[in-house]
Amino acid sequence: MRGENVSTWKTNNNGAEHEGSGQNVRKDLRIPEWKKIAVIGSTGNLGRQTLDVLENLGLRDSVVLLSGGSNFTILREEARKFERAELHLFDPKAGEELERMLGRRVFKGLKDLELLLEDLKPDLVFVEISGLKSLKVVLKSLEISKRVALASKESLVVGGKFVLEKYKRMRDTELIPVDSEHSAIFQLLLGEKKENLDEIVLTASGGALRDWDLTRMKDARIDDVLKHPVWKMGKKITVDSATMVNKVMEIVEAHYLFEIPFERIRALLHREGLIHSMVKFTDGIWKIHFGFPNMKKPIAFSITYPYRLRTDEKFIDPLKLLNISLEEIDRNRYPIFDLFDRMLNLPSSSFIVFNVADEIAVREFLNGRIPFSAISVIISNTVLRFDHFEPRDLKDVHEIDGVGRRMAEEEVEKWV
């Protein structure tokens, strides 16, 4: 998604320090010269991994903005290491608490963040937050930066057409996916013509309950659901993996990122977590993205593209491909796909309601108020109750989200 004339590329071939980093860089390392980097969602699981990668690349002093949700404890720790960075929390009360602790200003709320981005104009912005707020952050980041590293599928689920419209207008901005599946697709399509793409296959682990007897699943406890068999992730996305809500969202994300019709995107169950995505071309040839499950790989690629890092770690043996399993999705186990089929015949407001209903249902499951089996039912009932229409602008998006939120909360009460 664009690679030329976007940034000033600097090649480090002599072991010299990377400008502005104060740290040595490996002789064979090639990275763009990012002078100002913002990490939106720095206190989350993915955000913390992003900061590790940036530090390992010698880019600590390039980080000018750290933004979190409400976890002021983690942001305080990050502030000590990334001393140049402005600090922001979406939760105003948490921001005030951190201000008292540090004796310095902490910016608070969505409006402050938009103003900060406008003022700082970072070259590279990581968007690694969930929820409706991610949409405005992505739109603002596309306006002011040279590259947006996107790890917020929700922004495309609730407002994909608005993101796509803004992206096409911003001729000097790149949009690089960070989610493992979409980073894989992006890499597989490099050098290929769009008209030659025939099909995209996303792989799914199936989550923690993939081998449970169906009659037991309704009684799954929170601890059971959070034991992901492949990835170490935050709580919400781990629950979404168990219901496969995350895979539905990733199909929507792929639809907008790669501008391919829904009927040419599908998901397959893949237990080993070694194949991240596959693409088929019009001549029947497949490309497969194959490697160890490690989120630091797509994070690093979103920073170093069009270059790749050289790594000393053990490489995966291609002979393991002989033992790879791929299976059709069992819709009795993952009924959310039946709902998705119905949503494809509805206006895109259905995606917004789907997103907020999942947010509410997962929150209440993690709070111990509803059983695991209620999550998909609450999402489905909320989506199908809504009187859908095509959102014309962000005001419509917020209105749909608000009504959907109230409906989802009503559905929750039926289980309490």
HELIX and SHEET records of a PDB file:
HELIX    1   1 ASN A   45  ASN A   56  1                                  12    
HELIX    2   2 ARG A   60  SER A   62  5                                   3    
HELIX    3   3 PHE A   72  LYS A   81  1                                  10    
HELIX    4   4 PRO A   92  LEU A  102  1                                  11    
HELIX    5   5 GLY A  109  LEU A  120  1                                  12    
HELIX    6   6 LYS A  133  ILE A  144  1                                  12    
HELIX    7   7 LYS A  153  ARG A  169  1                                  17    
HELIX    8   8 SER A  180  LEU A  189  1                                  10    
HELIX    9   9 LYS A  194  ASN A  196  5                                   3    
HELIX   10  10 LEU A  214  MET A  217  1                                   4    
HELIX   11  11 ILE A  222  VAL A  225  1                                   4    
HELIX   12  12 LYS A  235  THR A  243  1                                   9    
HELIX   13  13 VAL A  245  PHE A  258  1                                  14    
HELIX   14  14 PHE A  262  ARG A  264  5                                   3    
HELIX   15  15 LYS A  296  THR A  304  1                                   9    
HELIX   16  16 PRO A  318  ASN A  323  5                                   6    
HELIX   17  17 ILE A  336  MET A  343  1                                   8    
HELIX   18  18 SER A  349  LEU A  366  1                                  18    
HELIX   19  19 ALA A  374  ARG A  385  1                                  12    
HELIX   20  20 LEU A  394  GLU A  413  1                                  20    
SHEET    1   A 2 TRP A   9  THR A  11  0                                        
SHEET    2   A 2 ARG A  30  PRO A  32 -1                                        
SHEET    1   B 7 PHE A 107  LYS A 108  0                                        
SHEET    2   B 7 GLU A  86  LEU A  89  1                                        
SHEET    3   B 7 VAL A  63  GLY A  68  1                                        
SHEET    4   B 7 ILE A  37  ILE A  40  1                                        
SHEET    5   B 7 LEU A 124  VAL A 127  1                                        
SHEET    6   B 7 ARG A 147  LEU A 150  1                                        
SHEET    7   B 7 GLU A 174  PRO A 177  1                                        
SHEET    1   C 4 ILE A 265  LEU A 269  0                                        
SHEET    2   C 4 LEU A 197  ALA A 204  1                                        
SHEET    3   C 4 ILE A 275  PHE A 281 -1                                        
SHEET    4   C 4 TRP A 286  PHE A 290 -1                                        
END                                                                             
